Amino acid sequence: MKISVAIITYNQQDKIAQTLDSILCQKGDFELEVVVGEDCSTDNTWAICQEYAEHYPEQVMLLENTHNLGIMANFARVMKACTGEYVGICAGDDYWCDEQKLQKQLDYFKAHPECGVCTTGGYRYLVRRDEMVPGIAPLQPIADGDVSKHYFSEAYSGGVYAMPLSMLFKRELLQYIDFDVFIERGFPVEDYPMQAIMAMHTKWGHIDDLTVVYRVYSESATFISYEHPKYMHYHQGLMEIRRYLRDKYALQLFNYSEEYILDHLFYREYLLYLHQGDYRKAKQLINDSTLHTPKVDKARKMTANRLVFILFRWYKLRSLKNDLKQRT
């Protein structure tokens, strides 16, 4: 039995060794393959990865490239290089904290052959506070393993069901996933569409044991802020994922409809101008919109005049600051 563990890394010279050590120390009745996609870092990450590849030639496969690919293309090539019957994932700045993680998941699969994915519990490491907090997604695992209920329901508002670093899945599930399409359509994240597709083809299991550590810091790619130059690109990409899944599975759900998508993008752009304090652009956006939705009506009300706009901006900035404190 072979397990492949996929790692993508870029400019993580201070963390990648811990990541690799936490995977290479895994114990159990399996052969381990660690596939590392180093994406032309500008620091010492490549040299560190090369040392591990030379020291563990039978376990570490280091993929080389001549230019920076970006997260999605780098992830795609790593997935395609995995040869194990099972595949795990760990970003180059996260790590595992249980040497039996993979074996526990293998044991779960043996006991539940109907499952194609198994997740575990884990910790969030709040970098700013230097604090370890138990609890990562899925915080409320779906009892019957039908994770499609998370992604394809009217209640879905965004986010992944499980943190990827906790997952182990059967590699055969990758046959349903076209990473080239992910790249072509400009998807900003790989975990959401990948998990949603897997959820349509298999049941998921879960182990409560805390086996992984997910680093949380404000500069993480997960938290695209209003200051980020790719803020709108990120949200446009998320909505492109919804279009893709809607068409792929002929979804009739409102939160995958074109009206929902346009409404979401309108409000995200409005919030960007609100954060920037640009009353003129916010007003113009509202005037140009042909949508008649609660979000547009709310934006119109909050932009009735400059004073209302300024007060609403103060309220939203305060809420954002408090939310960021709680998360980091």
Backbone bond lengths (Angstrom), bond angles and torsions (degrees), N, CA, C in turn:
res aa  C-N    CA-C-N  psi(-1)  N-CA   C-N-CA  omega(-1)  CA-C   N-CA-C  phi
1 M - - - 1.468 - - 1.539 109.24 -
2 K 1.329 115.78 125.90 1.458 119.79 179.15 1.523 110.25 -114.85
3 I 1.337 115.45 137.37 1.462 122.40 174.13 1.523 108.16 -116.68
4 S 1.315 115.96 127.55 1.463 121.14 173.46 1.519 108.74 -99.19
5 V 1.321 116.34 137.58 1.466 121.02 174.74 1.521 107.72 -117.68
6 A 1.322 115.81 120.33 1.461 122.44 -176.95 1.522 110.32 -92.97
7 I 1.337 115.31 129.36 1.464 121.06 178.70 1.523 108.53 -129.37
8 I 1.330 116.89 129.50 1.465 119.82 168.82 1.525 107.15 -114.24
9 T 1.324 114.78 141.65 1.464 118.29 -175.99 1.523 110.65 -148.65
10 Y 1.323 114.56 145.64 1.471 121.63 177.83 1.524 108.48 -155.37
11 N 1.319 116.33 121.74 1.472 122.35 178.75 1.533 112.30 51.20
12 Q 1.325 115.16 52.69 1.468 120.57 -179.56 1.528 110.32 -128.79
13 Q 1.327 115.68 44.65 1.457 120.82 -175.59 1.528 113.13 -61.43
14 D 1.327 117.35 -26.04 1.464 119.92 -178.33 1.526 112.74 -86.51
15 K 1.340 118.17 -6.47 1.463 120.34 -173.50 1.516 114.10 -127.69
16 I 1.325 117.88 -24.76 1.458 120.37 -171.23 1.529 112.97 -63.25
17 A 1.311 118.64 -32.26 1.474 120.41 179.17 1.521 110.24 -64.31
18 Q 1.334 117.37 -43.26 1.461 120.81 178.19 1.527 110.47 -62.29
19 T 1.322 116.13 -40.15 1.454 120.50 178.31 1.524 110.62 -60.38
20 L 1.311 116.67 -51.49 1.462 121.35 -177.98 1.531 111.59 -63.75
21 D 1.324 116.82 -42.62 1.469 120.32 179.09 1.524 111.07 -60.05
22 S 1.340 116.13 -40.80 1.463 119.91 -176.34 1.522 112.28 -68.51
23 I 1.315 116.81 -21.93 1.466 121.31 178.86 1.528 110.51 -91.46
24 L 1.320 116.17 -42.94 1.461 120.02 -178.38 1.525 112.98 -67.26
25 C 1.331 117.19 -19.38 1.471 120.04 -179.94 1.533 112.17 -87.21
26 Q 1.317 117.59 2.28 1.462 120.48 -179.85 1.527 111.01 -60.87
27 K 1.313 115.30 136.60 1.450 122.15 -177.57 1.527 109.84 -116.02
28 G 1.333 115.54 141.11 1.458 118.99 177.66 1.507 112.22 158.98
29 D 1.324 115.55 -179.70 1.456 122.48 -176.52 1.522 109.83 -91.53
30 F 1.334 116.01 72.00 1.456 121.18 -179.56 1.525 109.37 -162.01
31 E 1.326 114.71 161.06 1.458 121.92 173.14 1.524 107.55 -94.92
32 L 1.321 116.89 135.84 1.462 121.39 -175.05 1.523 111.28 -108.25
33 E 1.325 115.14 131.02 1.461 122.36 173.87 1.532 107.63 -124.12
34 V 1.333 116.98 123.55 1.458 121.87 179.96 1.527 107.87 -111.00
35 V 1.339 115.97 113.44 1.463 120.89 -177.49 1.528 108.36 -103.61
36 V 1.330 116.18 116.39 1.465 121.96 -174.47 1.523 110.21 -109.96
37 G 1.322 115.25 122.36 1.456 120.62 174.43 1.521 109.30 -103.84
38 E 1.324 116.14 97.00 1.472 121.25 179.23 1.527 107.02 -91.04
39 D 1.341 116.62 124.92 1.464 120.30 -166.69 1.529 113.20 -103.65
40 C 1.336 115.22 54.03 1.477 121.26 176.94 1.525 112.11 55.68
41 S 1.310 116.20 56.93 1.464 121.53 178.81 1.514 111.34 -63.04
42 T 1.317 115.21 154.67 1.461 120.48 177.00 1.523 111.22 -96.85
43 D 1.326 117.02 -1.13 1.459 120.50 177.13 1.532 108.85 -109.82
44 N 1.312 118.04 -149.62 1.463 121.94 -172.80 1.532 112.96 -94.50
45 T 1.322 117.89 12.70 1.463 120.81 -175.30 1.523 112.10 -59.69
46 W 1.324 117.43 -44.85 1.469 120.07 -178.73 1.525 111.09 -59.59
47 A 1.317 117.42 -44.73 1.464 120.72 -177.93 1.530 110.99 -62.32
48 I 1.329 116.20 -39.53 1.474 120.20 179.15 1.524 110.14 -65.13
49 C 1.324 116.35 -45.67 1.460 120.45 179.15 1.527 111.06 -62.31
50 Q 1.320 116.38 -37.51 1.462 121.35 179.69 1.529 110.84 -64.78
51 E 1.326 116.03 -38.77 1.466 120.07 176.88 1.530 111.03 -60.23
52 Y 1.337 115.88 -42.79 1.471 119.95 179.83 1.529 110.49 -67.22
53 A 1.335 116.95 -39.43 1.459 120.52 179.70 1.534 110.71 -64.19
54 E 1.322 116.74 -36.48 1.456 121.05 179.37 1.530 111.44 -74.34
55 H 1.340 115.93 -34.32 1.467 120.35 -178.29 1.526 111.75 -79.79
56 Y 1.334 117.00 -29.95 1.471 121.76 -179.72 1.535 109.28 -124.13
57 P 1.335 117.75 62.90 1.468 120.89 -173.52 1.525 114.21 -62.93
58 E 1.327 117.58 -25.92 1.461 119.95 -178.67 1.521 112.47 -87.07
59 Q 1.324 116.76 -8.95 1.459 119.08 -176.76 1.527 113.40 -118.38
60 V 1.313 117.54 -36.32 1.464 120.90 -174.50 1.523 110.95 -99.85
61 M 1.328 115.30 120.49 1.463 121.78 175.14 1.526 107.11 -107.93
62 L 1.321 116.47 110.86 1.464 121.64 -178.20 1.522 109.28 -98.55
63 L 1.334 116.42 117.95 1.451 121.60 -179.31 1.532 109.38 -88.76
64 E 1.309 115.16 129.17 1.465 120.53 -178.40 1.522 110.22 -104.99
65 N 1.313 117.16 145.23 1.460 121.49 171.81 1.527 109.04 -144.27
66 T 1.302 116.03 162.38 1.465 120.57 -172.37 1.521 113.82 -96.64
67 H 1.324 117.08 -7.97 1.464 120.56 179.75 1.519 109.30 -151.18
68 N 1.317 116.13 161.79 1.466 121.49 -179.33 1.519 110.15 -69.42
69 L 1.326 116.68 125.09 1.461 122.07 -177.18 1.521 113.11 -91.84
70 G 1.319 116.95 -28.94 1.458 120.71 -171.40 1.520 109.84 93.86
71 I 1.325 115.90 162.78 1.465 121.42 -172.44 1.525 112.31 -57.73
72 M 1.335 117.42 -50.03 1.457 120.09 -173.02 1.517 112.48 -64.66
73 A 1.331 117.91 -50.27 1.460 120.70 -178.45 1.532 111.17 -66.13
74 N 1.317 116.84 -36.22 1.458 120.81 177.91 1.527 110.16 -65.36
75 F 1.327 116.14 -44.36 1.469 120.58 178.89 1.528 110.36 -62.43
76 A 1.332 116.25 -41.88 1.465 120.62 -178.18 1.526 111.47 -60.36
77 R 1.329 116.46 -44.52 1.471 118.35 -177.50 1.523 111.20 -69.21
78 V 1.328 117.21 -32.39 1.458 119.93 177.50 1.525 110.38 -68.01
79 M 1.337 116.78 -44.23 1.462 120.02 178.05 1.522 111.17 -58.88
80 K 1.333 116.39 -42.74 1.462 120.78 -178.53 1.526 111.97 -67.13
81 A 1.324 117.21 -24.00 1.468 121.08 -178.05 1.523 112.93 -85.61
82 C 1.324 117.79 -13.78 1.468 121.48 -178.85 1.525 110.26 -70.25
83 T 1.319 116.83 134.22 1.467 121.44 -176.93 1.525 113.40 -118.36
84 G 1.328 118.21 -4.29 1.456 120.77 -177.85 1.516 113.61 -72.83
85 E 1.333 116.08 160.47 1.466 120.18 175.45 1.523 111.16 -67.96
86 Y 1.339 115.61 -25.60 1.460 121.73 177.73 1.528 108.59 -125.69
87 V 1.339 115.30 152.37 1.467 120.14 -178.49 1.526 109.70 -131.91
88 G 1.329 115.12 132.31 1.457 121.78 172.79 1.520 108.69 -114.64
89 I 1.324 116.53 167.49 1.465 122.19 -176.66 1.528 109.42 -134.82
90 C 1.321 116.63 142.03 1.463 120.27 171.49 1.524 108.71 -154.93
91 A 1.320 116.69 122.58 1.466 120.46 176.94 1.524 109.43 -68.19
92 G 1.320 115.66 157.12 1.453 120.73 -174.74 1.511 115.75 -70.90
93 D 1.327 118.02 -3.12 1.465 120.00 175.54 1.518 112.06 -116.17
94 D 1.338 117.59 4.05 1.461 121.34 174.87 1.528 108.79 -107.07
95 Y 1.337 117.30 177.03 1.455 118.88 177.56 1.518 110.48 -159.60
96 W 1.324 115.50 166.84 1.468 121.76 178.25 1.527 108.74 -102.05
97 C 1.313 116.42 150.26 1.476 120.33 -175.28 1.527 112.30 -124.82
98 D 1.316 117.65 13.18 1.461 122.02 179.06 1.530 107.62 -134.88
99 E 1.331 116.56 116.48 1.455 120.90 -177.75 1.527 112.92 -66.73
100 Q 1.321 116.49 -13.38 1.464 121.32 -179.33 1.531 112.15 -102.85
101 K 1.340 117.30 8.96 1.468 120.06 -175.89 1.525 112.48 -50.22
102 L 1.316 116.81 -56.54 1.450 120.77 -175.68 1.526 112.30 -65.25
103 Q 1.326 117.33 -39.88 1.459 119.96 179.88 1.529 110.84 -65.56
104 K 1.316 116.79 -39.18 1.468 120.03 178.15 1.531 110.40 -61.87
105 Q 1.319 115.91 -39.33 1.460 119.13 179.68 1.519 111.37 -71.22
106 L 1.333 117.40 -38.19 1.467 120.20 174.97 1.523 110.70 -60.81
107 D 1.315 116.69 -43.30 1.461 120.80 178.18 1.527 110.79 -61.01
108 Y 1.325 116.13 -37.43 1.468 119.72 178.80 1.530 109.96 -64.34
109 F 1.318 117.32 -43.16 1.464 120.46 179.38 1.527 111.58 -61.90
110 K 1.324 116.33 -38.69 1.464 119.54 179.00 1.524 110.97 -63.77
111 A 1.334 115.72 -36.42 1.463 120.30 -179.96 1.521 112.37 -81.33
112 H 1.328 117.13 -20.89 1.469 121.73 -177.87 1.535 108.86 -133.79
113 P 1.317 117.89 73.32 1.467 121.33 -175.48 1.528 113.85 -64.57
114 E 1.332 117.49 -16.26 1.464 120.34 178.69 1.527 112.44 -74.64
115 C 1.329 117.45 -14.45 1.466 121.80 -178.41 1.532 110.78 -89.47
116 G 1.318 115.08 139.68 1.461 120.21 177.07 1.510 112.59 -108.81
117 V 1.352 116.13 -10.74 1.468 122.06 179.93 1.516 108.11 -135.76
118 C 1.329 116.03 139.31 1.464 120.93 174.72 1.525 108.59 -132.52
119 T 1.327 116.75 127.87 1.458 122.17 177.84 1.525 109.95 -110.67
120 T 1.328 115.68 166.79 1.467 121.08 176.42 1.522 109.44 -132.04
121 G 1.314 115.37 171.46 1.455 120.42 171.15 1.520 109.67 -78.35
122 G 1.324 115.88 176.65 1.455 119.02 -179.96 1.507 112.42 -174.47
123 Y 1.319 115.72 -177.72 1.459 123.05 -179.86 1.530 110.73 -109.96
124 R 1.322 115.49 150.65 1.460 122.15 165.63 1.520 106.88 -102.34
125 Y 1.322 116.43 124.25 1.455 119.96 175.63 1.520 107.69 -96.84
126 L 1.337 116.64 107.61 1.458 122.21 -179.28 1.526 107.96 -81.97
127 V 1.310 115.78 100.21 1.459 121.96 -170.19 1.517 111.64 -61.35
128 R 1.319 117.45 -44.75 1.470 120.53 -176.96 1.518 111.33 -61.45
129 R 1.323 116.54 -36.85 1.467 120.80 -179.80 1.524 113.06 -91.41
130 D 1.342 116.92 -10.97 1.461 121.83 -172.68 1.526 109.71 53.88
131 E 1.332 114.58 53.21 1.467 120.68 -173.79 1.527 110.17 -134.28
132 M 1.333 116.25 136.37 1.450 123.03 177.71 1.521 108.82 -100.65
133 V 1.333 116.12 123.62 1.463 121.18 -176.54 1.521 109.40 -123.55
134 P 1.336 118.52 124.02 1.466 119.83 177.38 1.524 110.60 -65.80
135 G 1.325 115.50 140.85 1.449 119.17 173.82 1.514 114.68 121.39
136 I 1.331 116.73 106.24 1.459 122.56 171.46 1.526 107.20 -134.86
137 A 1.319 116.38 162.37 1.459 120.06 177.59 1.538 110.19 -64.72
138 P 1.359 116.32 137.00 1.460 127.99 6.50 1.529 112.32 -86.67
139 L 1.324 115.14 121.90 1.464 119.72 177.76 1.523 110.88 -75.33
140 Q 1.331 116.13 -27.52 1.463 121.09 176.95 1.529 108.43 -129.09
141 P 1.329 116.57 81.68 1.465 120.05 -177.75 1.525 111.74 -56.40
142 I 1.313 116.80 140.91 1.461 122.06 179.48 1.522 108.74 -75.58
143 A 1.322 115.68 120.36 1.462 121.91 -169.49 1.523 113.60 -60.29
144 D 1.325 118.10 -40.54 1.467 119.26 -176.73 1.523 112.64 -89.48
145 G 1.339 117.38 2.84 1.457 121.06 175.64 1.515 115.81 77.38
146 D 1.329 117.68 5.59 1.461 120.84 -179.96 1.528 109.47 -89.32
147 V 1.314 116.21 85.34 1.465 121.98 -175.04 1.530 111.61 -75.17
148 S 1.315 117.75 -11.09 1.463 119.39 174.63 1.528 110.26 -60.29
149 K 1.331 116.76 -24.60 1.468 120.66 177.68 1.524 111.60 -67.17
150 H 1.323 116.68 -23.27 1.470 119.99 175.98 1.524 110.64 -77.32
151 Y 1.324 116.13 -48.36 1.462 120.33 -173.09 1.525 114.09 -83.16
152 F 1.319 116.79 -30.86 1.463 119.45 -172.94 1.523 110.82 -119.73
153 S 1.303 114.86 67.91 1.461 121.47 175.31 1.518 108.31 -144.58
154 E 1.314 116.36 160.68 1.464 120.22 179.98 1.522 111.66 -66.52
155 A 1.331 116.68 -15.84 1.470 120.28 -179.25 1.522 112.06 -83.45
156 Y 1.337 118.04 -12.57 1.454 120.05 -175.67 1.527 110.96 -69.39
157 S 1.330 115.64 124.53 1.465 120.59 -179.76 1.524 112.38 -118.58
158 G 1.334 116.75 -3.15 1.456 120.41 179.36 1.514 111.56 134.54
159 G 1.325 115.75 170.79 1.454 120.80 178.28 1.516 112.69 91.28
160 V 1.331 115.12 159.79 1.458 120.47 -179.33 1.523 110.37 -93.57
161 Y 1.317 114.95 153.63 1.463 120.25 177.10 1.519 110.44 -70.29
162 A 1.337 116.16 -41.57 1.470 120.25 -175.64 1.515 110.83 -133.61
163 M 1.320 116.58 146.30 1.449 120.66 171.76 1.529 107.93 -70.98
164 P 1.326 117.74 126.69 1.465 120.34 -173.67 1.525 115.07 -54.79
165 L 1.346 117.67 -34.90 1.461 118.77 -175.74 1.518 113.12 -66.48
166 S 1.333 118.11 -13.74 1.459 120.55 178.17 1.522 112.27 -91.11
167 M 1.325 117.78 -9.83 1.462 121.84 -172.49 1.527 113.28 -83.86
168 L 1.315 115.40 144.94 1.453 122.97 161.32 1.524 104.96 -131.72
169 F 1.335 117.01 131.28 1.459 118.81 -177.02 1.524 110.98 -138.86
170 K 1.319 114.92 159.34 1.453 120.72 178.29 1.531 108.70 -73.05
171 R 1.320 116.41 128.98 1.463 120.40 -175.48 1.522 112.20 -61.80
172 E 1.314 117.65 -23.68 1.456 120.69 179.86 1.532 112.07 -59.72
173 L 1.330 117.48 -21.63 1.456 120.91 179.15 1.525 112.16 -68.28
174 L 1.329 116.91 -20.87 1.464 120.08 -179.11 1.533 112.03 -67.22
175 Q 1.318 117.19 -15.40 1.466 119.56 178.71 1.527 111.56 -64.74
176 Y 1.324 117.10 -21.64 1.463 120.88 -178.62 1.532 112.70 -89.61
177 I 1.336 116.03 -4.44 1.463 120.38 -172.70 1.521 110.90 -113.58
178 D 1.316 116.13 124.18 1.460 121.64 179.60 1.524 108.70 -105.81
179 F 1.315 115.91 93.48 1.455 120.28 -177.70 1.528 111.98 -65.78
180 D 1.333 116.36 -26.59 1.464 118.80 177.93 1.527 110.76 -63.03
181 V 1.325 116.43 -37.07 1.468 120.64 176.33 1.525 110.12 -66.72
182 F 1.330 116.46 -39.73 1.471 120.24 177.08 1.525 109.91 -54.93
183 I 1.335 115.84 -43.14 1.462 121.19 -177.73 1.529 110.32 -70.96
184 E 1.331 115.98 -47.55 1.469 121.03 -177.15 1.523 112.22 -60.07
185 R 1.334 116.77 -37.32 1.457 120.40 -176.69 1.522 112.84 -89.77
186 G 1.326 116.75 2.86 1.457 120.63 173.56 1.508 114.95 71.54
187 F 1.326 117.50 33.78 1.461 119.58 177.56 1.529 109.49 -63.16
188 P 1.336 119.01 130.36 1.461 120.90 -177.97 1.524 113.68 -81.81
189 V 1.328 116.83 -16.22 1.464 122.04 180.00 1.524 108.49 -135.93
190 E 1.308 116.05 152.25 1.453 121.20 179.10 1.515 112.81 -103.54
191 D 1.345 117.24 -24.38 1.461 119.42 -171.97 1.529 113.15 -70.79
192 Y 1.328 117.28 -42.14 1.462 120.43 -179.20 1.532 112.24 -59.94
193 P 1.347 119.87 -57.84 1.463 118.05 -178.75 1.525 113.05 -65.50
194 M 1.330 117.85 -36.14 1.460 120.44 -179.80 1.522 111.08 -63.46
195 Q 1.321 116.79 -46.66 1.455 120.11 -179.64 1.524 111.76 -67.50
196 A 1.335 116.53 -39.02 1.463 120.08 179.68 1.523 110.82 -61.59
197 I 1.331 116.75 -42.01 1.461 120.72 179.42 1.523 110.74 -67.89
198 M 1.336 116.90 -44.26 1.460 119.61 177.67 1.529 111.32 -58.94
199 A 1.320 115.86 -36.79 1.461 120.58 -178.28 1.518 112.23 -63.72
200 M 1.324 117.16 -22.65 1.461 121.29 179.29 1.532 112.41 -83.23
201 H 1.330 116.66 -8.85 1.465 119.37 -173.04 1.523 115.07 -123.55
202 T 1.330 117.88 -5.06 1.457 118.57 -179.64 1.523 110.35 -159.81
203 K 1.316 115.35 163.65 1.459 121.02 172.77 1.526 109.54 -88.88
204 W 1.320 115.08 154.52 1.455 121.73 -179.15 1.530 109.78 -112.47
205 G 1.337 115.03 144.22 1.456 120.14 173.96 1.525 110.04 -116.28
206 H 1.321 116.05 172.02 1.468 119.59 -177.72 1.516 110.67 -149.17
207 I 1.339 114.87 143.35 1.465 123.56 173.16 1.525 107.46 -118.17
208 D 1.306 117.37 131.25 1.459 120.75 -176.06 1.529 113.87 -72.49
209 D 1.323 118.02 -20.19 1.468 121.42 -175.83 1.530 111.43 -52.54
210 L 1.335 116.47 139.87 1.466 122.31 178.71 1.527 108.54 -86.14
211 T 1.316 116.48 102.30 1.464 120.06 -170.80 1.523 114.27 -115.62
212 V 1.343 118.24 -8.92 1.467 120.49 -173.14 1.522 110.92 -136.40
213 V 1.343 114.79 162.62 1.467 120.76 179.10 1.527 108.35 -130.18
214 Y 1.321 114.73 121.39 1.469 122.43 -179.47 1.524 108.82 -107.44
215 R 1.312 116.81 119.58 1.466 120.94 -179.44 1.534 110.24 -78.20
216 V 1.319 115.67 134.13 1.468 121.50 178.69 1.519 108.28 -120.76
217 Y 1.332 115.70 118.26 1.453 120.37 174.57 1.518 108.38 -146.92
218 S 1.318 116.16 153.53 1.460 121.09 -170.70 1.516 112.60 -61.08
219 E 1.349 117.60 -26.66 1.460 118.71 -177.74 1.521 112.20 -86.00
220 S 1.348 117.44 2.67 1.452 120.38 178.44 1.513 110.87 -59.90
221 A 1.345 115.88 145.26 1.468 120.45 179.00 1.520 111.09 -62.12
222 T 1.340 116.67 -19.91 1.459 120.60 -179.64 1.523 111.37 -65.72
223 F 1.319 117.68 -31.37 1.455 120.90 -173.88 1.534 109.46 -107.35
224 I 1.321 115.87 78.71 1.462 120.24 178.21 1.523 108.45 -71.21
225 S 1.321 116.47 113.78 1.461 121.39 -176.52 1.511 111.09 -92.31
226 Y 1.336 115.69 169.86 1.459 120.70 179.47 1.527 111.48 -64.25
227 E 1.327 117.50 -25.08 1.459 120.74 179.53 1.529 112.38 -78.51
228 H 1.333 116.26 -15.73 1.461 119.94 -175.43 1.528 109.83 -69.10
229 P 1.331 117.89 131.15 1.476 120.31 -177.98 1.526 113.43 -62.18
230 K 1.337 117.40 -19.64 1.469 120.80 -179.57 1.530 112.09 -104.46
231 Y 1.310 116.39 22.87 1.469 120.78 -177.31 1.532 111.63 -53.84
232 M 1.335 117.62 -56.14 1.463 119.91 -178.12 1.526 111.24 -70.94
233 H 1.317 117.19 -35.58 1.466 120.71 177.24 1.530 109.93 -58.84
234 Y 1.313 116.51 -40.56 1.467 122.17 179.60 1.524 110.57 -61.35
235 H 1.323 116.78 -48.80 1.462 119.81 -177.69 1.522 112.15 -72.47
236 Q 1.319 117.49 -32.73 1.463 120.15 173.72 1.530 109.90 -63.04
237 G 1.327 116.02 -38.29 1.460 120.42 178.14 1.515 112.42 -65.98
238 L 1.337 116.39 -40.11 1.461 119.62 177.69 1.523 111.08 -61.96
239 M 1.326 116.32 -40.10 1.461 119.67 179.17 1.525 111.62 -71.85
240 E 1.336 117.00 -28.10 1.461 119.81 174.96 1.525 110.30 -67.50
241 I 1.321 116.93 -32.94 1.467 121.06 174.49 1.525 109.54 -62.34
242 R 1.335 116.46 -42.08 1.470 118.97 179.22 1.526 111.26 -63.70
243 R 1.323 116.27 -41.00 1.467 118.99 177.26 1.530 110.47 -60.43
244 Y 1.323 115.74 -43.81 1.464 120.75 -178.67 1.535 110.87 -61.97
245 L 1.319 116.69 -48.80 1.459 120.44 -179.46 1.528 111.09 -66.73
246 R 1.315 116.76 -38.05 1.472 120.92 177.74 1.520 110.90 -58.47
247 D 1.329 116.03 -47.38 1.462 120.17 -178.31 1.525 111.84 -72.53
248 K 1.329 116.58 -37.00 1.465 121.17 -177.64 1.525 111.39 -64.74
249 Y 1.331 116.09 -38.39 1.467 120.18 -176.05 1.530 113.44 -113.78
250 A 1.332 117.03 13.41 1.470 122.45 177.91 1.529 111.13 50.30
251 L 1.331 115.66 50.48 1.459 120.81 -176.45 1.525 111.43 -74.03
252 Q 1.330 114.84 139.23 1.463 121.21 177.64 1.529 111.26 -109.60
253 L 1.329 117.26 15.22 1.455 121.72 -176.64 1.525 110.78 -79.40
254 F 1.341 116.29 141.41 1.457 119.79 -177.90 1.516 112.24 -62.05
255 N 1.353 117.20 -39.68 1.453 118.41 -176.93 1.533 113.65 -74.92
256 Y 1.338 116.72 8.17 1.461 121.83 168.78 1.532 110.75 -119.25
257 S 1.322 116.23 4.79 1.462 120.47 -177.42 1.522 110.91 -78.42
258 E 1.337 115.72 163.11 1.458 120.07 179.76 1.530 110.61 -66.51
259 E 1.330 116.82 -34.55 1.461 119.86 178.24 1.524 110.84 -62.01
260 Y 1.324 115.70 -45.13 1.468 119.78 178.48 1.523 110.31 -61.32
261 I 1.334 116.49 -44.89 1.468 121.26 -177.45 1.522 111.34 -61.44
262 L 1.317 117.16 -46.51 1.464 120.89 -179.70 1.531 110.86 -66.75
263 D 1.324 116.17 -37.61 1.461 120.48 178.36 1.525 110.35 -64.81
264 H 1.324 116.49 -43.28 1.467 121.52 179.26 1.530 110.72 -61.18
265 L 1.326 116.01 -45.96 1.460 120.06 -178.02 1.533 111.11 -68.15
266 F 1.322 116.70 -36.85 1.466 119.50 175.16 1.525 110.61 -57.98
267 Y 1.324 116.07 -49.57 1.465 119.16 -174.59 1.513 111.48 -69.30
268 R 1.337 117.43 -34.18 1.460 119.68 176.79 1.525 110.96 -64.20
269 E 1.317 116.54 -40.67 1.461 119.83 178.75 1.528 110.28 -68.85
270 Y 1.338 115.83 -38.10 1.465 119.07 177.08 1.527 110.85 -62.22
271 L 1.337 117.05 -43.57 1.467 120.41 179.27 1.525 111.51 -63.77
272 L 1.331 116.63 -32.52 1.464 120.28 176.74 1.528 110.30 -62.84
273 Y 1.325 117.06 -47.17 1.461 120.53 179.50 1.532 110.66 -67.76
274 L 1.324 115.72 -34.07 1.469 119.53 177.19 1.526 109.71 -63.38
275 H 1.326 115.87 -46.15 1.466 120.04 179.63 1.525 111.15 -61.50
276 Q 1.322 116.39 -37.92 1.460 121.00 179.83 1.520 112.37 -77.20
277 G 1.322 116.16 -10.90 1.460 119.80 -177.42 1.511 113.01 71.28
278 D 1.327 117.35 26.02 1.466 122.19 -176.68 1.530 109.41 -94.93
279 Y 1.312 116.18 86.01 1.462 121.92 -177.45 1.531 111.01 -62.22
280 R 1.309 117.95 -38.67 1.465 121.46 -176.88 1.523 111.40 -63.15
281 K 1.332 116.95 -47.07 1.458 119.65 -179.37 1.525 111.59 -68.20
282 A 1.330 116.17 -37.01 1.464 119.81 178.13 1.527 110.31 -62.94
283 K 1.306 115.90 -44.15 1.460 121.03 -179.97 1.531 110.62 -64.25
284 Q 1.315 116.52 -41.53 1.466 120.87 -179.70 1.527 111.05 -65.48
285 L 1.344 116.33 -39.73 1.459 120.99 178.22 1.524 110.61 -59.31
286 I 1.319 115.64 -44.16 1.468 120.68 179.73 1.525 110.88 -65.66
287 N 1.308 116.68 -43.38 1.466 120.74 -178.92 1.530 111.55 -64.55
288 D 1.336 116.97 -32.29 1.458 121.14 -178.12 1.529 113.29 -82.37
289 S 1.330 116.58 -16.11 1.463 120.02 -175.40 1.525 111.75 -74.89
290 T 1.318 115.48 138.85 1.468 121.56 175.14 1.528 111.16 -104.32
291 L 1.328 115.93 5.00 1.461 120.34 -179.16 1.528 110.85 -78.63
292 H 1.313 115.67 149.02 1.464 122.00 174.72 1.529 107.33 -128.76
293 T 1.331 114.35 80.87 1.461 121.58 -176.25 1.517 109.55 -131.20
294 P 1.336 117.35 163.02 1.469 120.41 178.13 1.529 113.37 -55.47
295 K 1.343 117.63 -36.97 1.465 119.99 -178.91 1.523 111.23 -68.08
296 V 1.317 116.50 -40.85 1.460 119.63 177.89 1.521 110.38 -66.54
297 D 1.313 115.80 -41.13 1.470 119.92 178.30 1.530 111.09 -63.11
298 K 1.337 115.55 -39.21 1.464 119.60 178.48 1.521 110.44 -65.56
299 A 1.325 116.71 -44.80 1.464 120.82 179.19 1.530 110.49 -61.72
300 R 1.315 115.86 -41.60 1.471 119.92 179.59 1.540 110.13 -62.59
301 K 1.315 116.03 -41.45 1.461 120.68 179.77 1.526 111.37 -66.26
302 M 1.351 116.42 -41.43 1.459 121.27 -178.02 1.527 112.80 -77.51
303 T 1.338 116.34 -3.64 1.463 120.53 179.56 1.533 109.73 -122.85
304 A 1.313 114.85 26.01 1.467 119.48 -178.73 1.525 111.29 -61.06
305 N 1.327 115.83 -36.87 1.464 121.48 174.65 1.518 108.12 -154.45
306 R 1.310 116.93 172.47 1.470 121.15 -174.69 1.523 112.42 -62.75
307 L 1.321 117.69 -37.77 1.463 120.35 -177.81 1.525 110.77 -64.40
308 V 1.315 116.62 -46.51 1.470 120.06 178.52 1.533 109.47 -61.74
309 F 1.319 116.75 -41.84 1.465 122.49 179.37 1.530 110.59 -60.37
310 I 1.313 117.21 -44.57 1.467 122.09 -179.60 1.525 111.07 -64.50
311 L 1.322 116.56 -42.41 1.467 120.40 179.68 1.530 111.07 -66.43
312 F 1.324 116.31 -41.51 1.467 120.41 178.62 1.521 109.54 -65.13
313 R 1.307 118.20 -39.10 1.464 122.05 178.48 1.526 110.05 -61.95
314 W 1.312 116.94 -44.71 1.470 120.53 178.88 1.519 110.62 -59.10
315 Y 1.328 116.72 -42.94 1.465 121.53 -179.64 1.534 110.94 -63.82
316 K 1.333 116.95 -45.46 1.464 120.47 -177.41 1.531 111.72 -68.06
317 L 1.335 117.01 -38.82 1.457 119.82 178.51 1.518 111.48 -64.84
318 R 1.306 115.85 -38.30 1.464 120.32 178.02 1.528 110.43 -65.45
319 S 1.326 117.00 -42.85 1.466 121.14 179.09 1.522 110.87 -64.00
320 L 1.337 116.20 -41.12 1.461 120.68 179.56 1.519 111.01 -63.77
321 K 1.314 117.21 -41.92 1.462 121.62 179.88 1.519 111.01 -62.86
322 N 1.324 117.63 -43.57 1.459 121.65 179.46 1.517 111.02 -65.91
323 D 1.335 117.01 -38.77 1.460 120.81 179.02 1.513 111.22 -65.42
324 L 1.323 117.45 -40.94 1.457 121.69 -179.96 1.522 110.60 -65.26
325 K 1.320 117.42 -38.91 1.473 121.16 178.00 1.524 110.50 -60.72
326 Q 1.324 117.13 -42.05 1.451 121.23 -178.18 1.527 111.76 -67.44
327 R 1.333 116.00 -33.61 1.447 119.90 -176.19 1.511 112.69 -83.23
328 T 1.346 118.31 -25.19 1.455 119.98 -175.53 1.518 112.16 -120.82
